[in-house]
């Protein structure tokens, strides 16, 4: 495409340096975002209900199998063992409570004991600092980074037009950042605390919704033109 010259070679070297240095900077937020999305999908209400349903089904199946394959004498023996274990656990709990009571009495004799756990939690909740931190372990780091690198490599060797890639990125990323997400967040946050909105705030809220809808329409039109129309 470009003639072989000194300026072309310098430009190619500059692009290689740019990609080599900017790729880690771009993969880091992508990795963090993927980790957060995977965590909240795993901890969502739907995922919890599915896991609880699986546990209940497995328990019912194990109970039915156990009752069909064991005799009443074995069941009574296991129940007695369970009751013995429960009694041992209760004794351990009572001993721990007695030790804690002794410790509290000693501390009360020296300095007054103040349980400020609820106060600290309330302050954290009010200040917004109690947000859930999603840990990125070494195994998650390796797996997510490997997936990002492999997908990037497959896309880079399968696409022969940089203009089409930039058009797809602009149709999805630019419209999401410029139109869809700001309008969606404004529509969801205005009036979320239960306060009565004024006429101006209601107008802003529904204009934000219209902005998000407009962004979705623009994204669909741009993607259709990029993928299916001949250039």
Rosetta blueprint (number, residue, H / E / L):
1 X L
2 X L
3 X L
4 X L
5 X L
6 X H
7 X H
8 X H
9 X H
10 X H
11 X H
12 X H
13 X H
14 X H
15 X H
16 X H
17 X H
18 X H
19 X H
20 X H
21 X H
22 X H
23 X H
24 X H
25 X H
26 X H
27 X H
28 X H
29 X H
30 X H
31 X H
32 X H
33 X H
34 X H
35 X H
36 X H
37 X H
38 X H
39 X H
40 X H
41 X H
42 X H
43 X L
44 X L
45 X H
46 X H
47 X H
48 X H
49 X H
50 X H
51 X H
52 X H
53 X H
54 X H
55 X H
56 X H
57 X H
58 X H
59 X H
60 X H
61 X H
62 X H
63 X H
64 X H
65 X H
66 X H
67 X H
68 X H
69 X H
70 X L
71 X L
72 X H
73 X H
74 X H
75 X H
76 X H
77 X H
78 X H
79 X H
80 X H
81 X H
82 X H
83 X H
84 X H
85 X H
86 X H
87 X H
88 X H
89 X H
90 X H
91 X H
92 X H
93 X H
94 X H
95 X H
96 X H
97 X H
98 X H
99 X H
100 X H
101 X H
102 X H
103 X H
104 X H
105 X H
106 X H
107 X H
108 X H
109 X H
110 X H
111 X L
112 X L
113 X L
114 X L
115 X L
116 X L
117 X H
118 X H
119 X H
120 X H
121 X H
122 X H
123 X H
124 X H
125 X H
126 X H
127 X H
128 X L
129 X L
130 X L
131 X L
132 X L
133 X L
134 X L
135 X L
136 X L
137 X L
138 X H
139 X H
140 X H
141 X H
142 X H
143 X H
144 X H
145 X H
146 X H
147 X H
148 X H
149 X H
150 X H
151 X H
152 X H
153 X H
154 X H
155 X H
156 X H
157 X H
158 X H
159 X L
160 X L
161 X L
162 X H
163 X H
164 X H
165 X H
166 X H
167 X H
168 X H
169 X H
170 X H
171 X H
172 X H
173 X H
174 X H
175 X H
176 X H
177 X H
178 X H
179 X H
180 X H
181 X H
182 X H
183 X H
184 X H
185 X H
186 X H
187 X H
188 X H
189 X H
190 X L
191 X L
192 X L
193 X L
194 X L
195 X L
196 X L
197 X L
198 X L
199 X H
200 X H
201 X H
202 X H
203 X H
204 X H
205 X H
206 X H
207 X H
208 X H
209 X H
210 X H
211 X H
212 X H
213 X H
214 X H
215 X H
216 X H
217 X H
218 X H
219 X H
220 X H
221 X H
222 X H
223 X H
224 X H
225 X H
226 X H
227 X H
228 X H
229 X L
230 X L
231 X L
